Amino acid sequence: MLFDLPDFDTLYTALLTRDERYDGQAFVCVSSTGVFCRLTCPARKPNAENCTFHSTIGECIEAGFRPCKRCHPLQAAALEDPTIIALLRELDAKPGLRWSEGHLERMGYDLSTVRRSFKRHFGMTFLEMARQRRLREGFETLASGGNVIAAQHQASFESASAFRSAFARLLGCAPAALRTDGVLRATWIPTPLGDMIAVSSQSYLHLLEFVDRKGLPAELKRLQASIKEGIGIGEMPPSEQAAAELADYFSARSDCFKTPLALTSGSAFTQEVWRILQGIPAGETRSYSDIARQMGRPTAVRAVARANGANQIALMIPCHRVIGADGSLTGYGGGLWRKQRLIEIERELKRGRQVEAG
């Protein structure tokens, strides 16, 4: 888990010195290149501000990073499992193949064995790994100015319609709708708890959500309808700031978010709820009734819950810090497992601050 690792400085020193004691025990994700490596990787060492460290390969992949082609972290982690080694080689050798269970069965593999092996080593199945690799490649091609056809081929989809369908399921819009010159632009931010989509203007962050959130397509559709040009694709200053602050947050270096946020989409009541959410300290929680009483409207518990659910800037407007009056986690668009993990991370941050202060 995230806080079972040594502190950042220890791991970064181990990376610089290629300390073999940490080989396979920790991995570095490099935001400037989009790859993750073993700490003994012979490649040129990245700057500290571009690094985050994780204890498992699955966390690196779920955060949106690709395995390094110099140190081959996937192969190093699974050398003792011939099934994994063989399938990783097949994945690299056949980048254009749209993998399915049928392919694995025809190759003579037992599906349950493959699933267990990949989940044990990487925290995800082989098919999930293949799909994430393809979609991220396509997104990055679009972000760098490539057209839909180029993105489709880079993502290894057999047809444009299949790529558009997969992309639309993920983002709620066709890839051609995301232009590189939009007033609002979407970008992909990897985190240890899964990839996130950020949408920013030149001055403000308008959306920050995990890509698997069920409500994401509807949120993007509303943003698309709010401006004449529609949403573009590519970096904007608020998204870049958000990515840096999230890296500090998940590395336990800071829980302070200063990215300028666009908070004008909700009613006055909703905006007041969001401001109260931003005032909840990391490591603490509140109930819906607590917030209603703080607003001077103790009977408006359900309205507070609706405003909480309408938040589309995850983490920075910390709706995950709101729980049921009985202490239950209650609903969370990003998934209850993720809500629990965020609360755990922030409690660790709080304990760390108390130790430093004491």
BATORZA-134520 format. One record per atom (N, C-alpha, C): residue in one letter; x, y negated, z. Coordinates in steps of 0.02 Angstrom, whole numbers, plus 50000, padded with zeros to 5 digits. Example, Ala and Ser with C-alpha at 12.3 -4.5 7.8 and 13.67 -1.06 7.14 Angstrom:
2
a506605028450390
a506155022550390
a506605016550390
s506425011250354
s506845005350357
s506454999850394
end
This chain:
358
m500425006050000
m500005000050000
m500444993850000
l500134988049988
l500504981949978
l500964980250035
f500724980650099
f501124978450155
f501534983950186
d501554989850156
d502024995050178
d502714993650149
l502754989250100
l503394987650069
l503804983050114
p504464983050107
p504874977950140
p504674971050115
d504944965850147
d504774959050128
d505054957450059
f504804951950030
f504984950049962
f505734949149954
d506054945650001
d506774944249994
d507184950649993
t506984955550035
t507344961950035
t507274965549968
l506674965549941
l506564968949877
l506904965249820
y506884958649821
y507214954949767
y507974955949769
t508254956249829
t508974957749835
t509124964749810
a508684969549825
a508774976349800
a508744976549724
l508314972449695
l508264972049622
l508914969249593
l509174963949622
l509784960749597
l510394965449602
t510404969449655
t510984973949667
t510864980949641
r510264982249612
r510084988949587
r510164994149642
d509894992549700
d509954996849759
d509565003349748
e509905008849743
e509585015349728
e509145017749785
r509205014949844
r508785017149900
r508045015649886
y507905010749844
y507215008949830
y506965011649763
d507385015449729
d507185018049664
d506595022849671
g506045021249639
g505445025349643
g505005023849703
q505265019849751
q504875018049810
q504535011249801
a504785007249755
a504495000749741
a504624999149667
f504194994949638
f504254993049568
f504154985449564
v504484982449515
v504424975249506
v504024973749443
c503534969249450
c503154966749393
c503404959749376
v503564958649312
v503874952349291
v503374948549248
s503114942949275
s502584939249241
s502824936149175
s503464934449170
s503714931149109
s503764935849050
t503794942449063
t503854947249008
t503254951949003
g502854952349057
g502284956849057
g502454964149067
v503064965649091
v503254972649100
v503404973949174
f503404980449193
f503614982249260
f504194987149255
c504624987049304
c505264990649302
c505404994149368
r505854998949364
r506175001649424
r506654996249451
l506804996549514
l507264991449542
l507974992549518
t508124998249489
t508794999549463
t508844998249388
c508344994849360
c508344993549288
c508964989649267
p509284991649211
p509894988249189
p509764981649152
a509124980049140
a508964973949103
a509164967749142
r509204962149107
r509364955749140
r508854954349194
k509084951949252
k508654951149309
k508214944849303
p507574945449319
p507124939749313
p507204934949371
n506964928849362
n506954924049417
n506454926249470
a506584924449531
a506164926749587
a505434924649580
e505314918649553
e504624916249548
e504214920149498
n504534924149457
n504164928249408
n504054935449431
c504234936949493
c504224943849517
c503684945049569
t503344950749563
t502934953449617
t503124960849624
f503054963549684
f503264970349697
f502674974649720
h502664980849695
h502134985549713
h502424992349730
s502054996049769
s502315002549791
s502145008249745
t501675007249698
t501485012649652
t501455010049581
i501555014649535
i501505013049463
i500785011249445
g500305014649477
g499605013149463
g499425005949476
e499705003149531
e499574996049546
e499854991549492
c500444993349466
c500754989249413
c500334989449349
i500094995349331
i499694996049270
i499024992549278
e498704993349335
e498054990149347
e498124982549348
a498724980149366
a498844972949366
a498994970349296
g498994974849246
g499064972749177
g499764972849148
f500244976049183
f500934976149159
f501084982449121
r501534981849071
r501754987549031
r502394990449058
p502514996949049
p503144999849073
p503734997449032
c504294996149065
c504904993949033
c505174999348987
k505434997348929
k505705002148881
k506445003648894
r506735000248943
r507435001648960
r507505006549018
c507105005449071
c507165009949129
c506635015349132
h506115015049089
h505605020249083
h505325022349151
p504975017849186
p504735019649253
p504225025249254
l503825025949200
l503345031449199
l503695038149198
q504185038749156
q504545045149151
q504915046649216
a505225041549245
a505605042649307
a505155045049363
a504545042649365
a504085044349419
a503795051249412
a503825054249354
a503475060549343
a503915065849312
l504565065549323
l505025070349292
l504885077549312
e504585078449370
e504465085149394
e503805087949370
d503415084149333
d502765086449309
d502795086749233
p502885092649204
p502955093249131
p502335091049093
t501745091749122
t501135089549088
t501135082049079
i501325078349131
i501345071049126
i501875068849076
i502465071649080
i502995069849034
i502775070948961
a502465076648948
a502245078248880
a501725073248855
l501245071548899
l500705067048877
l500955059848870
l501415057848912
l501695051048904
l502075050548838
r502415055848819
r502765055848755
r502275055548697
e501725059248705
e501205059048653
e500905052048647
l500805048848705
l500505042048706
l500965037148669
d501615037748680
d502095033348647
d502165035048573
a502125041648557
a502225043848488
a501615042448443
k501025041848474
k500405041048435
k500025034848459
p500325028948452
p499995022948477
p499335021448441
g499235024148382
g498625022848344
g498055027548361
l498165032348405
l497655037348420
l497185034748473
r496535035448461
r496035033748511
r495905040048552
w496245040648607
w496245046748646
w495565048248676
s495405054748679
s494785057048709
s494915063648744
e494425065948782
e494495072448815
e494575078048764
g494255077248706
g494315082248654
g495025083248631
h495405077748625
h496105078348605
h496495082448656
l496375081148720
l496735084748773
l496555092148772
e495915093548762
e495705100648761
e496015104248702
r496025101048643
r496315104348585
r497065105448592
m497385101348634
m498095102348647
m498225107748699
g497685110548726
g497755116048773
g497785113948846
y497615107748862
y497645105348931
y496985106348967
d497035107749031
d496445108049073
d496285100849096
l495675098549082
l495515091549095
l495575089649169
s495355094049213
s495385092449284
s496105092149309
t496535096349281
t497245096249301
t497575089849279
v497435087849216
v497725081549190
v497475075649231
r496825075649246
r496545070149284
r496865069549353
r496925075249389
r497225075149455
r497955072949453
s498335075449404
s499045073849400
s499155066449389
f498785063549343
f498875056349329
f498635052049387
k498075054049418
k497835050149476
k498335050449533
r498655056149542
r499135056949597
r499755052649585
h500005052649525
h500625048949510
h500515041549496
f499955039849463
f499865033049437
f499255029449464
g498805033049499
g498215029849524
g497675028849472
m497745031649412
m497245031249359
m497305037349314
t496785038649275
t496805044349231
t497195042749168
f497365047949131
f497725046949067
f497305042849019
l496655044149014
l496235040548967
l496165033248987
e496125031849053
e496105024949076
e496745021249058
m497305024749066
m497955021749050
m497985019948975
a497755024548933
a497775023448861
a497315017648841
r496725017348871
r496255012048853
r496505005148875
q496765004748936
q497014998248960
q497594995748916
r498015000348896
r498584998348854
r498334995448789
r497834998548759
r497594996248695
r497254989448699
l496804988648749
l496444982348754
l496894976548772
r497374977748815
r497824972248833
r498244970148773
e498474974848733
e498864973148674
e498454968748627
g497814970548619
g497384966548575
g497274959548602
f497164958948667
f497054952448697
f497674948048688
e498264950848698
e498874946948692
e499004944748620
t498804948948573
t498874946948502
t498434940948487
l497814941048511
l497364935348502
l497644929148536
a497904929948597
a498154924248634
a498754920948601
s499144924948563
s499734922248530
s499574919448461
g498934919348443
g498734916348380
g498564921248325
g498614927748339
g498444932748289
g497704933048275
n497514935348215
n496814935948199
n496524942448226
v495874943348217
v495524949148245
v495784955648215
i495924955648151
i496164961748118
i496844963648147
a497284958648155
a497944960048185
a497874962648255
a497404959648294
a497294961848363
a497004968848364
q496564970248317
q496274977048313
q496814982248301
h497264980948255
h497804985648240
h498294986148299
q498434980548331
q498884980648387
q498584984648445
a497924984348452
a497574988048504
a497434995248484
s497634997148423
s497575004148401
s496855006448397
f496405002148372
f495725004248359
f495655005748285
e495275010948271
e495225013348202
e494815008548159
s494345004948189
s493925000448149
s493834993848186
a493684988648147
a493574982048176
a492954982148221
s492444985948200
s491824986148240
s491944989448308
a492364994648309
a492514998048372
a492894993348419
f493374989648391
f493754984848432
f493304979348458
r492884976648414
r492424971248436
r491964973748491
s491724980048484
s491274982848533
s491614983648601
a492234986348601
a492594987248663
a492764980448695
f492964975748654
f493134969048678
f492514965648707
a491954966448673
a491334963248696
a491104966348762
r491194972948771
r491014976048834
r491434973248891
l492064971748876
l492514969248928
l492384961848943
l492324957648891
l492284950448900
l491614947348884
g491154951448857
g490494948848844
g490434944648782
c490944944548740
c490914940748677
c491384944048626
a491254942748563
a491674945548511
a492354942148512
p492894945748491
p493564942748492
p493624936648448
a493244936448393
a493284930648348
a493014924348381
a492624925148435
a492344919248469
a492864915748511
l493424919048524
l493944916148566
l494484912948522
r494434906448510
r494914902948467
r495484900148509
t496034898648476
t496624896048513
t496594888548524
d496064885148499
d496024877948507
d495414875748546
g495124880248585
g494524878548623
g494654873648679
v494134869748697
v494184865248754
v494244869348818
l493874874848821
l493964879748875
l494334885748845
r494834888248881
r495224893848855
r495304899248907
a495244905448884
a495294911248928
a496004914048926
t496224916348983
t496874919648987
t496824925549035
w497294930149030
w497294936449067
w497804935849123
i497584937049186
i498034936549243
i498074943349278
p498654946549279
p498714952949315
p498774951849390
t498454956249430
t498524956049502
t498564963249528
p498794964349589
p498834971049616
p498164974549624
l497614970649624
l496954973649631
l496574973949565
g496924973149511
g496614973549445
g496684967049406
d496634967449341
d496694961649298
d496114956749310
m496274950349301
m495764945049307
m495754940949243
i495174937949229
i495104933249174
i495014926349204
a495424921549180
a495354914649201
a495134910549141
v494674905849152
v494464901249099
v494564894149125
s494944890249089
s495124883549111
s495034878349055
s494914872249076
s494994866549032
s495694863749044
q495854858149015
q496504855049026
q496604853149099
s496044851749134
s496094848949202
s495834853549257
y495374858149241
y495044861949294
y494984869449277
l494984873549329
l494834880649323
l494084881549328
h493774884549278
h493054885449276
h492834892449296
l493254897349287
l493064904249302
l493694908249319
l493624912649369
l494144917349386
l493814923549412
e493824928949373
e493464935049391
e493874941149374
f493764946649410
f494054953049392
f493714955549328
v494104958549284
v493844960249218
v493304965649221
d493284969549276
d492784974749280
d492154972449317
r492104966149334
r491494963649366
r490904964049317
k490364966949339
k489794967949295
k489494961349271
g489534956249312
g489244949849293
g489684945549249
l490294947849234
l490754943749194
l490484941949125
p490214946749086
p489954944849019
p489434939349022
a488984939649072
a488454934549077
a488764927749096
e489264927849139
e489594921549159
e489944918349100
l490294922449060
l490634919849001
l490134917248950
k489574920648945
k489064918348897
k488794911548917
r488694910448982
r488454903949005
r488974898548991
l489604900149002
l490134895248987
l490164893848912
q490094899148872
q490094898148799
q489544893248778
a488964893948809
a488394889748791
a488454882648816
s488904881548864
s488954874948896
s489354869948854
i489724872348805
i490124867848764
i490014869548690
k490054864548649
k489914865348577
k490414869948544
e491054869348563
e491584873148528
e491624880448550
g491344882148608
g491424888948634
g492094889748668
i492204895548697
i492814896948734
i493374898948687
g493964896148698
g494554898048660
g494964903148700
i495574904048679
i496014908848712
i496714905948716
g497044906848772
g497714904248780
g497804900648847
e498424898748862
e498594895748926
e498344888548930
m498144886648991
m497994879749010
m498334878549077
p498514872349094
p498864871049157
p498514873949219
p497854873349228
p497544876249288
p497604883849291
s497574887249234
s497654894549233
s498364896449252
e498854892649227
e499544894049245
e499664893049319
q499364887749347
q499434886449419
q499084891949458
a498494894149435
a498134899449469
a498544905949470
a498854907649414
a499254913749410
a499834913549460
a500164907749466
a500724907049512
a500484907549584
e499914904449599
e499654904649668
e499404911649686
l499114915149639
l498904922049652
l499504926649664
a500034925449627
a500644929449638
a500904928349709
d500904922249733
d501114920749802
d500644923949853
y500004923749838
y499494926649883
y499594934149891
f499654937649835
f499714944849839
f500414947149862
s500894942649860
s501554944249886
s501624942249960
a501064940049990
a501054938150061
a501484932050075
r501584927750025
r501984921750035
r501554915650051
s500924915650029
s500494909850040
s499764911650029
d499314908550068
d498604909250055
d498294902550037
c498714897950014
c498504891149998
c498374890549923
f497754889049904
f497584888049834
f497444880649822
k497824877649777
k497744870549762
k497544869349689
t497414874749652
t497184874049583
t496544869949581
p496494864749540
p495874860749536
p495304864849507
l494744864849541
l494174869049523
l493594864849496
a493244867549447
a492634864449422
a492044867149462
l491744863049504
l491224865349549
l490554861949534
t490434860249472
t489834856449455
t489274860749426
s489384867249420
s488894871449385
s488294873149429
g488364872749495
g487814874649539
g487414868649563
s486854870149598
s486454864849628
s486844861749686
a486574856349714
a486894853149771
a486944857949830
f486434862049841
f486444867049894
f487004872149882
t487034874649820
t487544879649803
t488244876849811
q488344870649788
q489004867549794
q489204866649867
e488714865249911
e488864864649982
e489084871350011
v488744876749990
v488944883450012
v489664884849991
w489824883249928
w490494884549903
w491024880649943
r490864874449961
r491334870450000
r491444873650069
i490914876250098
i490984879550163
i491404885850156
l491304889550103
l491704895550091
l492444893750089
q492604888250055
q493304886250050
q493604884250117
g493174882650165
g493404880750231
g493504886550279
i493314892750258
i493424898550301
i494154900450299
p494504900550354
p495224902150352
p495344909350331
a495894910550296
a496084917350277
a496184921450340
g495934927650339
g495984931950397
g495374931750441
e494894927250424
e494264926750461
e493674928050415
t493104929750444
t492494930950406
t491914927050437
r491384926150398
r490764923050422
r490184927150395
s489614926650427
s489004929850402
s488594924650363
y488114927050324
y487674922450288
y487304917950337
s487094920750394
s486734916750444
s487194911550476
d487834913150485
d488314908250511
d488334902150466
i488374903450400
i488424897950352
i487774893950350
a487204897450353
a486554893850354
a486504889250414
r486724891650473
r486694887450532
r487174881450526
q487774882750496
q488254877350487
q487974871850442
m487534873750395
m487224868950349
m486634865450381
g486434867650442
g485854864850473
g485204867550446
r485244873350412
r484644876550383
r484654883950401
p484524885450465
p484594892350490
p484144897450457
t483604895250425
t483154900050392
t483334901250318
a483854897950294
a484034898450223
a484544903850210
v484504909450245
v485004914750239
v485004917650169
r484424918950141
r484394921950074
r484654917050022
a484514910750030
a484764905749982
a485524905349986
v485794905950046
v486524906150053
v486814912150017
a486484917950025
a486714923949992
a486714923249916
r486184920049889
r486154918949816
r486714914349793
a486834908949831
a487364904349813
a488044907749816
n488124912049865
n488744915949872
n488844920349811
g488314923649789
g488354928049731
g488444924349666
a488264917849664
a488324913949603
a489034911349592
n489474912349641
n490164910049635
n490514913749578
q490854910049534
q491204913149478
q491954911449479
i492194909249538
i492914908049546
i493134912149606
a493274918549593
a493444923249646
a494084921249681
l494144923149744
l494734922149786
l494824914849805
m494824910249757
m494934903249773
m494314900049805
i493724902449787
i493114901149826
i492974907949859
p493184908949921
p493244915749949
p492584918749973
c492154920349926
c491514923549945
c491634930549975
h492234933349966
h492374939849997
h492434939250073
r492474933250100
r492524932350173
r491854932150207
v491314933150169
v490644933150197
v490404940350204
i490194942150264
i489964949050278
i489274948750310
g488984954650320
g488334955050351
g488364953250425
a487784951450453
a487764949550524
a487964955450569
d487874961550543
d488054967550582
d488774969650571
g489154965650532
g489854967250519
g489964971350457
s489434973250421
s489504977150360
s489774972750304
l490094975850254
l490394971950200
l489874968650155
t489284971650148
t488764969450102
t489024969150031
g488654966049986
g488834966249915
g489424961849897
y489754963849843
y490304959849815
y490374961749742
g490344956749698
g490364958149626
g490984961749604
g491544960649638
g492164964049620
g492224971049648
g491724973349685
g491754980049714
g491914979849788
l491564983849828
l491674983749901
l492384986049919
w492674990749880
w493354992849895
w493834987049889
r493714982749839
r494154976949829
r494044971749884
k493414970849906
k493264966149960
k493614968350024
q493584974850039
q493924977350098
q494674976150094
r494964977250035
r495684976350028
r495874969050035
l495474964450009
l495614957250015
l495604955150089
i495114957750126
i495074956050197
i495684958750234
e495904964850216
e496504967650247
e497124963550232
i497194961550169
i497764957450149
i497784951050189
e497214947750196
e497194941350230
e497314942050305
r497104947550334
r497254948750405
r498004949650415
e498324952950367
e499044953750370
e499384946950364
l499134942750319
l499404935950312
l499334932050377
k498754932550409
k498634929050471
k499104931550526
r499194938150531
r499644940850581
r500364938550568
g500544938250504
g501224936050488
g501334928850509
r500834924550499
r500894917550520
r500954917050596
q500554921250632
q500574921050705
q501244923250732
v501544928350699
v502214930650720
v502724925150709
e502684921750651
e503154916350637
e503084910650687
a502444909150705
a502314903550751
a502524905250822
g502474911850839
g502634913950907
g503354914750920
end
